[in-house]
Amino acid sequence: MFGETISLGEGLVVTALGMGVTFVALIVLSFMLDLLRILFYKEPKKAPVQVVEQPVAEAEAEAEEDNMEELVAVITAAVAASLQTSTHNIIVQNIVRVGDTTPTWGRAGRVEQMNSRF
């Protein structure tokens, strides 16, 4: 039993048979997934799109102003949450952007940590 030797041809047959069974199983699985997608996937309904034309300069200025107001609101809410107080008790007078001196690998690590939480 333990002293038997397997020829090269028998080894190749076993290898080919194993690979063949694996590929057939993968192909069957692929067809099953396609069938499930066809049976159960529903296209999301798209809302009609209305085109509103604005002058480019006005639209950019308006968007920049809205972004700054949103930024101030978000920062105020974050500070209020960290201080455990109401936003009415906080007055944001000045917001200064600080340059990011974090190395690339540090930023990549943070992004990876944040993405792994979801």
Rosetta silent file (secondary structure, phi, psi, omega in degrees, C-alpha in Angstrom):
SEQUENCE: MFGETISLGEGLVVTALGMGVTFVALIVLSFMLDLLRILFYKEPKKAPVQVVEQPVAEAEAEAEEDNMEELVAVITAAVAASLQTSTHNIIVQNIVRVGDTTPTWGRAGRVEQMNSRF
SCORE:     score description
SCORE:     0.000 S_00000001
   1 L     0.000  -52.666 -179.569    0.000    0.000    0.000 S_00000001
   2 L   -83.697  -17.183 -177.221    2.658    2.550    0.992 S_00000001
   3 L   -89.078   -2.774 -178.128    5.289    1.119   -1.277 S_00000001
   4 L   -73.452  143.968  176.778    3.285    1.635   -4.475 S_00000001
   5 L  -109.714  145.379  179.274    4.564    4.155   -6.954 S_00000001
   6 L  -104.403  131.864 -178.682    2.358    6.275   -9.136 S_00000001
   7 L   -76.442  165.102  179.704    3.444    6.805  -12.688 S_00000001
   8 H   -62.310  -39.174  179.965    3.642   10.230  -14.295 S_00000001
   9 H   -63.414  -42.708  178.680    0.674    9.431  -16.534 S_00000001
  10 H   -65.571  -37.489  177.720   -1.551    8.519  -13.598 S_00000001
  11 H   -64.558  -41.606  178.053   -0.563   11.728  -11.811 S_00000001
  12 H   -65.568  -37.431  178.612   -1.429   13.805  -14.879 S_00000001
  13 H   -64.400  -44.881  179.400   -4.817   12.076  -15.177 S_00000001
  14 H   -63.279  -41.828  178.452   -5.634   12.830  -11.541 S_00000001
  15 H   -62.711  -48.006 -179.743   -4.513   16.452  -11.996 S_00000001
  16 H   -62.678  -40.973  178.822   -6.556   16.905  -15.171 S_00000001
  17 H   -63.931  -43.563  178.218   -9.600   15.311  -13.563 S_00000001
  18 H   -63.224  -44.548  178.946   -9.331   17.589  -10.504 S_00000001
  19 H   -66.680  -38.974  179.285   -8.906   20.709  -12.632 S_00000001
  20 H   -63.119  -44.820  178.468  -11.756   19.662  -14.903 S_00000001
  21 H   -62.907  -40.959  179.502  -14.144   19.148  -12.002 S_00000001
  22 H   -62.569  -47.452 -179.510  -13.122   22.526  -10.556 S_00000001
  23 H   -65.282  -39.497  177.817  -13.695   24.391  -13.837 S_00000001
  24 H   -63.418  -41.445  178.545  -17.040   22.690  -14.421 S_00000001
  25 H   -64.163  -40.362  178.910  -18.144   23.651  -10.884 S_00000001
  26 H   -66.349  -39.352  178.991  -17.071   27.269  -11.466 S_00000001
  27 H   -66.352  -43.039  177.753  -18.925   27.436  -14.779 S_00000001
  28 H   -62.616  -42.346  178.088  -22.093   25.993  -13.205 S_00000001
  29 H   -62.290  -41.003  178.027  -21.793   28.501  -10.343 S_00000001
  30 H   -61.803  -44.564  178.549  -21.388   31.353  -12.840 S_00000001
  31 H   -64.845  -37.593  178.624  -24.545   30.317  -14.702 S_00000001
  32 H   -65.089  -40.765  177.833  -26.457   30.024  -11.442 S_00000001
  33 H   -65.274  -40.169  176.277  -25.424   33.535  -10.418 S_00000001
  34 H   -62.886  -41.149  178.552  -26.466   34.903  -13.815 S_00000001
  35 H   -63.446  -43.357  177.466  -29.830   33.167  -13.489 S_00000001
  36 H   -63.149  -39.229  178.469  -30.361   34.648  -10.005 S_00000001
  37 H   -64.229  -41.636  179.841  -29.432   38.108  -11.315 S_00000001
  38 H   -66.473  -39.886 -176.738  -31.929   37.777  -14.170 S_00000001
  39 H   -74.762  -39.663 -168.479  -34.690   36.545  -11.863 S_00000001
  40 H  -112.807  -10.572 -176.958  -34.317   38.890   -8.899 S_00000001
  41 L   -82.867  129.973  177.221  -32.515   42.074  -10.025 S_00000001
  42 L  -117.478  134.385  178.421  -34.742   45.079  -10.565 S_00000001
  43 L   -68.085  135.479  175.782  -33.529   48.221  -12.284 S_00000001
  44 L   -68.738  142.480 -179.737  -33.721   51.293  -10.056 S_00000001
  45 L   -75.179  135.656 -179.693  -36.244   53.819  -11.250 S_00000001
  46 L  -101.575  133.525  177.945  -34.682   56.961  -12.622 S_00000001
  47 L   -78.710  147.064  177.743  -36.256   60.315  -11.951 S_00000001
  48 L   -63.677  141.864 -176.356  -36.682   62.630  -14.931 S_00000001
  49 L  -100.004  129.678  176.028  -33.846   65.109  -15.231 S_00000001
  50 L  -107.132  134.059 -179.747  -34.535   68.792  -15.671 S_00000001
  51 L   -96.322  121.021  177.494  -31.836   70.966  -17.162 S_00000001
  52 L  -115.699  123.063 -178.228  -31.525   74.387  -15.546 S_00000001
  53 L   -97.096  129.300  174.546  -29.130   76.788  -17.180 S_00000001
  54 L  -129.747  150.846  173.503  -27.309   79.373  -15.065 S_00000001
  55 L   -59.312  142.867 -173.475  -24.459   81.601  -15.995 S_00000001
  56 H   -62.923  -42.861 -177.557  -21.199   79.871  -15.107 S_00000001
  57 H   -64.726  -42.457  179.056  -19.796   82.694  -12.969 S_00000001
  58 H   -65.790  -42.442 -178.641  -22.971   82.977  -10.880 S_00000001
  59 H   -63.700  -42.135  179.775  -23.209   79.214  -10.429 S_00000001
  60 H   -67.014  -42.256  179.688  -19.573   78.927   -9.282 S_00000001
  61 H   -65.314  -41.498  179.217  -19.859   81.840   -6.857 S_00000001
  62 H   -65.565  -41.713  179.455  -23.100   80.472   -5.465 S_00000001
  63 H   -65.287  -41.234  179.467  -21.643   76.979   -5.070 S_00000001
  64 H   -63.567  -41.982  179.465  -18.525   78.344   -3.307 S_00000001
  65 H   -65.794  -42.719  178.049  -20.679   80.353   -0.887 S_00000001
  66 H   -62.852  -40.256  179.736  -22.894   77.346   -0.174 S_00000001
  67 H   -63.780  -40.987  179.767  -19.827   75.158    0.416 S_00000001
  68 H   -66.426  -41.173  178.664  -18.381   77.624    2.931 S_00000001
  69 H   -64.339  -41.143  177.872  -21.677   77.869    4.799 S_00000001
  70 H   -64.839  -39.791  179.484  -21.946   74.089    4.896 S_00000001
  71 H   -63.262  -44.623  178.690  -18.347   73.813    6.089 S_00000001
  72 H   -63.119  -41.703  179.428  -18.952   76.275    8.911 S_00000001
  73 H   -63.557  -42.131 -179.208  -22.122   74.422    9.918 S_00000001
  74 H   -67.395  -43.559 -179.887  -20.354   71.048    9.950 S_00000001
  75 H   -65.290  -41.328  177.946  -17.383   72.342   11.941 S_00000001
  76 H   -61.384  -44.003  179.365  -19.696   74.069   14.424 S_00000001
  77 H   -64.192  -38.996  179.749  -21.704   70.874   14.884 S_00000001
  78 H   -66.323  -42.893  179.063  -18.524   68.820   15.381 S_00000001
  79 H   -65.396  -41.954  179.048  -17.151   71.225   17.988 S_00000001
  80 H   -62.818  -39.983  179.562  -20.522   71.316   19.775 S_00000001
  81 H   -66.971  -40.267 -178.959  -20.672   67.514   19.811 S_00000001
  82 H   -71.746  -30.253  177.438  -17.148   67.178   21.187 S_00000001
  83 H   -88.962   -4.086 -179.469  -17.837   69.808   23.890 S_00000001
  84 L    55.074   51.857  178.858  -21.255   68.276   24.591 S_00000001
  85 L  -138.933  176.893 -179.904  -23.036   71.603   24.266 S_00000001
  86 L   -84.176  155.614  178.044  -25.521   73.241   21.941 S_00000001
  87 H   -69.987  -17.285  178.337  -24.504   74.940   18.702 S_00000001
  88 H   -72.547  -19.457 -179.614  -26.136   78.117   20.023 S_00000001
  89 H   -88.667   -1.401 -175.409  -23.383   78.385   22.643 S_00000001
  90 L  -119.567  135.253  175.714  -20.589   78.363   20.038 S_00000001
  91 L  -121.593  117.945  177.691  -19.589   81.168   17.685 S_00000001
  92 L   -91.427  116.807 -176.956  -17.223   80.286   14.851 S_00000001
  93 L  -100.734  -35.003 -174.707  -15.312   83.419   13.891 S_00000001
  94 L  -149.428  136.893  176.176  -12.480   82.151   11.741 S_00000001
  95 L  -121.457  122.107 -179.222  -11.611   78.909    9.989 S_00000001
  96 L  -119.061  125.432  178.265   -8.001   78.397    8.915 S_00000001
  97 L   -78.000  130.299 -179.924   -6.987   75.393    6.845 S_00000001
  98 L  -100.878  134.973  179.836   -3.855   73.712    8.177 S_00000001
  99 L   -63.575  146.510 -179.390   -1.495   72.035    5.729 S_00000001
 100 L   -91.282  115.791  179.594   -1.296   68.253    5.863 S_00000001
 101 L  -104.574   10.358 -179.740    2.205   67.101    6.763 S_00000001
 102 L   -70.857  136.657  177.190    1.257   63.442    7.130 S_00000001
 103 L   -65.705  160.626 -177.301    3.335   61.101    4.963 S_00000001
 104 H   -58.832  -40.735 -178.826    1.616   59.258    2.128 S_00000001
 105 H   -65.690  -31.435  178.147    1.805   55.915    3.913 S_00000001
 106 H   -69.143  -42.882  177.166    0.064   57.443    6.950 S_00000001
 107 H   -63.866  -41.138  179.922   -2.802   58.806    4.856 S_00000001
 108 H   -63.982  -38.599  177.893   -3.123   55.472    3.063 S_00000001
 109 H   -64.459  -40.757  178.516   -3.298   53.671    6.412 S_00000001
 110 H   -65.122  -43.366  179.192   -6.063   55.967    7.646 S_00000001
 111 H   -62.010  -41.596  179.249   -8.062   55.496    4.467 S_00000001
 112 H   -63.318  -41.356  178.234   -7.669   51.733    4.745 S_00000001
 113 H   -63.921  -42.844 -179.715   -8.829   51.794    8.385 S_00000001
 114 H   -66.272  -40.557 -179.470  -11.868   53.913    7.541 S_00000001
 115 H   -70.987  -27.194 -179.009  -12.834   51.719    4.577 S_00000001
 116 H   -77.368  -11.385 -179.149  -12.489   48.520    6.599 S_00000001
 117 L   -81.448  -15.632 -176.597  -15.130   49.718    9.087 S_00000001
 118 L  -107.423    0.000    0.000  -17.924   49.549    6.549 S_00000001
